[in-house]
Amino acid sequence: MFDSGEFLYFWGERIRNGLEKFRKERGIGQEELATALRVSRQTISSLENGRYNPSIILAFRLSRYFGLSVEDIFIYEEEEND
């Protein structure tokens, strides 16, 4: 579903995202998306590369912008303990 580079790993937990996929499907550039969301292009790049998790407010802005749920864009995963 998503490339392995699109997640942030933290203490056995990770958040994957499909932000780049959704953005490119709609023909939207990073700068255009950043302007619409009132963030920097670097923030969009960092989100797409999994170096940064968004604030809850930014996650909701992204979901409204794309007309998707937060869970459609960001996938939370925990490591299973055996």
C-alpha positions in Angstrom: 0.0 0.0 0.0 2.7 2.5 1.0 6.4 2.4 0.5 8.5 1.6 3.6 10.0 5.1 3.5 6.7 6.7 4.3 6.5 6.1 8.0 7.9 7.4 11.3 9.1 4.7 13.7 8.9 5.4 17.5 9.3 2.9 20.3 7.7 0.0 18.5 5.1 2.2 16.9 4.9 3.8 13.5 2.7 6.0 11.5 2.6 5.4 7.7 1.0 7.9 5.4 -0.2 8.1 1.8 0.1 11.9 1.6 2.4 11.9 -1.5 0.2 9.3 -3.3 -2.9 11.4 -2.7 -1.2 14.6 -3.6 0.2 13.2 -6.9 -3.0 11.5 -7.9 -4.7 15.0 -7.8 -1.8 16.7 -9.6 -1.0 19.0 -6.7 2.5 20.2 -6.0 4.1 20.4 -2.6 4.2 24.2 -2.7 0.5 24.4 -3.7 -0.5 22.0 -0.9 1.7 23.9 1.6 0.1 27.2 0.7 -3.4 25.8 1.0 -2.6 24.3 4.5 -0.6 27.4 5.7 2.6 25.4 6.3 6.0 25.4 4.6 6.8 23.2 1.6 9.5 21.6 3.8 6.7 20.5 6.2 5.0 18.7 3.4 8.2 17.1 2.3 9.0 16.0 5.8 5.5 14.5 6.2 5.8 12.6 2.9 9.2 11.2 3.8 8.2 10.1 7.3 10.5 12.5 9.1 7.6 14.3 10.8 4.2 13.5 12.2 1.6 16.2 11.9 -0.1 18.0 14.7 -3.7 16.9 15.1 -4.8 20.2 13.6 -2.7 19.7 10.5 -3.9 16.1 10.2 -7.5 17.4 10.2 -6.6 20.1 7.6 -5.1 17.5 5.4 -8.2 15.2 5.7 -10.5 18.1 4.8 -8.4 19.2 1.9 -8.4 15.8 0.4 -11.9 14.9 1.4 -10.6 11.8 3.3 -10.6 10.7 6.9 -7.5 11.1 9.0 -7.3 7.3 9.1 -7.3 7.1 5.3 -4.2 9.3 5.2 -2.4 8.2 8.3 -2.1 4.5 9.4 -1.0 3.9 13.0 0.7 0.5 13.7 2.0 -1.1 16.8 4.5 -3.9 16.9 3.0 -7.1 18.2 4.6 -8.6 21.3 4.9 -12.4 21.2 
